[in-house]
């Protein structure tokens, strides 16, 4: 299938960064309102979007080697069929990976944290550590883990600025998450970030 171009990200708003910092909280209850494709694009751009002509991104990366890969697990996104999508930062587009709503399977892989199924979408942060290891050797794991923290925080603050809530999941079965997402062997899942409108 052809890539799905996302709406251009915005770089200005009236929502102060300080307010996003003050209001950010972990959300584990989501409403039924679907996410818009504009919001999805903005969230993904905040986490890993390209911001310079030479390819630098919104989050810092050791040696600008960018080991992170973002997979969108879409269940209720306006204009997007339920399924798996890989974010392509260079083109700000989604590459379809597989059809069908995988939220229940992902929740099962996340040690049966069923609240994960409520979120319209989840962004899964994966990493190909070999991209960093060839230059930084034994310190590469540390650098990759620092980087996923930077990128996830960007997404969390952007979610707040969009009036959305987001949760954080680090407790999951790595092999099962990789299987649900069809991750290549060299990639490992690091973080699950469900996002959507806040529920009651």
N, C-alpha and C positions, 0 to 999 in steps of 0.2 A: 504494500500500500504506500501511497505517496505521503511524504511528511505533511503535517498539519501546521501551517504558519500561525503563530500566535499574534494577537494584537500587540502593537508596539508598546513597550513599557513606558510609564511616565517617570520623569525624574524630579518632579516638583509636586507638592501638595500643601494643603493648609494644616495638616496634622503634624504637630511638632514631634521631633524625635524624643524629646524629654517626656512628652505625654505617653508615647509608646512604651518607653522604659518604665514609667510609673504604673501603667495599666497592664503590663504583660503578666499573665498568670497561666498556669497549666490548666487546660480545659479537658474534661473527660465526659462531657455531655453535649451533644450536638443537636441542632434543630434539623428540620426536614428540608429547608431551603437549599436548592442546588447551588453549587458554585458557578459563577460565570466564567467563561473562557478568558475574559479580560483579567479576572482575579487570579486564575491559575497561572496565566502568563506572568503577571506581576510578581507572584510569589516565587516562581521558578527563577525569574530574572534576579530577584533580590538575593537568592541563594547562590546562584552561579552564572549570572548574566555577564555578557561581555560589555565592557565600558570604555575600551580604547581601540583605536584602529589596529594595534598590534596584538590584540587578543587578551589583554589583562581583564580580570573579572572583579565582581563586587566583593568577593572575599579573598583575603590574602592566601597565598599558597607558597610553600617553601620552594624556592627556585623557579616559581611560576610553572610548575610541572603538572598541576591540576590532576591529581589522582581520583577525585570524586566523580561519581556518576549518579545522576538523579533519575529515579523511575517514579512515574506518577501512576498510582493505583486509583483509577477513576471509577466511581460508582454512580454519582449524580452530579455531572458537570454539564451545564447547558451547552448544546452544540457539539458534544463529544460522546461517542458511544462508550458504554462501560467497557473497561479493558485496561491493559497495561501500555504505557507509553514511556519512551526514553526522551528526556530533554536534551536537545542539541543546542548548546549555548551559542555556537558560532553563527547559527542561522535563526536563533530564537524560534525554534520549531519543535514539534513533538513527532517522534518516529513511532508508529504503532508497533507493538511487540506481540500482542495477543488480545483476542476479543473475550468478552465475558467479565462479569462482576467477580473480582477476586477478593473482596473485602472479608468475607467470612473465612476463606482459606487463610488469609493473612492474619486474621484474629486468632485462628487456631494455632498458627505457627508462632504467634506472640503469646504463648502459654495461656491460650483461651481468655485473653482480655477482650471480652465481647463488646465492650464499649467502643472498640476500634471500628466495629461494623457501622456505627451510627454516622461516622464522618463521611461527607460526600466524597472526599478524596484523601489519600495519604501520600505524602512524598517520602520515598525510601532513599536514604543516602547510602550509597555503596562506594567502595573504594577499590582501585587497582593499585595496590601498594608498590608494585614493581616499578611504576612510573617514577616514584620518589626514591626507591631503594637504590637504583643504579648510581645515583649521585650521593646519597646520604647514608647508605649502608645501614648499620644497626640503629641509627636514630630515626629511620624513616617511619617506623610505627608511631613514635611520639609526634612527629610532624603531621602525619595524616590525621591523628586523633585531635590535635590542635585545630587543624583545618576544618574538620567536620563541625567542631564547636563554633567556629566563626560563621560558617555557612548556615548552620541551623539557627543561630541567633538572628542572623539577617532575616531569615524566613519568618521567625516568630515576631519580630518587630514589625515587619511588613504586614503580617496578618492582623496585628492589632491596629495598625494604621488604616487598614481596609475595613475595620469593624468586625473582624472575624476572630474566632478562637482557634487555638492550636494546642495539641497535646504532645507529649514526648514519651517515646517508648524505647528503652534500651534493653529490656528483658524479653528475649525471644530466642528461639532455636535457630541458630545461624543456618544450618543446613536446610531446614524446612522453609525458612524465608527465601533462601536462594532458589529452592525448588519451585515455590509458588510463583516467583518472578522470572524463572528461567534464566537466572544469572549465569554468565560464562564462568568457567572454572577459576579464572584468575581474579574474579571480583568477589568481595565479601560484603555483606550488609553490616552497617554500623549503627543506623539510627532510623526510627520510624517516626514521622511527624504527621499525624492526622490533622486535618484542618476543615473548618466550616463555620457556619453560623452557630452561636452558642445556644444550647438547649435550656430547658427550664431548670 
